Amino acid sequence: MKKKPQRFELFLWKLTPLLITLLLFIIYITPKHLWGIGYIMPPLPLIAIFYWGRFGTSEMPYWFVFAIGLLMDAMTGTHLGLSPILYLLFIAILHAQSKYIHKEGFVIIWGYFMLLLAGISFLQWLIISSLSNQFYAMIPAFIQLLATISIYPLFHHLFDKLTDNIKKRHWMLKHG
């Protein structure tokens, strides 16, 4: 029989991906005092959603992705409902393709992240432009895409280390 502290620790380790995604969301929406940085700031929550979303819905559930997208729209002033729909599309495509990339190496995963993020970013730009009846400049969106793709390896490495530690601790609590 498990002790209550062990069950609580297992629960906390299970929540870790969600808490990190929420922390990255807070970092993303926090006002920056550099002019123009908001236009090119990488969407940090999408990095965490992609990383843990490729393992399945237990690490990154749809309801959480929807909530993050809704909070994103509410905090950034984007058309309410756009980010949740795009984030759900992002994770649904990822889950549909996860059987093909689950065992692949880092370069393939990174390339898949690039393609998926580029597709979602272009779709977001297209929808916002058509809702506003004007085409917004693509250069800030392209710089944001490049910045996000460039920092993904750092987050991937950090998340890999964290995931290994979570798995080790989880095993120790269950079998130790």
Secondary structure, 3 states (H helix, E strand, C coil): CCCHHHHHHHHHHHHHHHHHHHHHHHHHHCCCCCCCHHHHCCCHHHHHHHHHHCCCCCCCCHHHHHHHHHHHHHHHCCCCCHHHHHHHHHHHHHHHHHHHHCCCCHHHHHHHHHHHHHHHHHHHHHHHHHHHCCCCCHHHHHHHHHHHHHHHHHHHHHHHHHHHHHHHHHHHHHHC
